[in-house]
Amino acid sequence: MIGEICSKPAVTASPDTTAREAAHRMWTRKVGALVVVNRRGTPIGVVTDRDIAVRVVAQGADPASVRVGSLLARKPVVIGEDAGVLDATKLLSRRGVRRLPVVSRTGKLVGILSLDDLLMLIGSELSHIASGLASELGRTRV
């Protein structure tokens, strides 16, 4: 289940957070994105370091005055915490996103799942399978 493998807690911001504050939060927490949540803790979007670089800095806007709420595409793609890995991979692929806020049945933010998280999980699982096969076949793993 996605709720078990997602990063918790997700690093968040309010829509009123400035791009400068968001960038600083990403830098200090070593993440590339923040989940923007409303007062109820429901995700309303994701802002990335790239959003800030391309849509604020490269455009000559003042990061201290631009609010992250203005950078969001409304209706974020989210995934339920009870969804499976295959559901997540299909959703990431179909929607062309690299990160999915993970939500509870009530829509509250639980965590965040990144494409990198899935790749590491799948890579680890494939490694276990390869080791099992090598052992069964009497081969050494390269």
Buried (B, 14 or more C-beta within 10 A) or exposed (E): EBBEBBBEEBBBBBBEBBBBBBBEBBEEEEBBBBBBBEEEBBBBBBBBBEBBBEBBBEEEBEBEEBBBBEBBEEEBBBBBBEBEBEBBBEBBEEEEBBBBBBBBEEEEBBBBBBBEBBEEBEEEEEEEEEEEEEEEEEEEEE
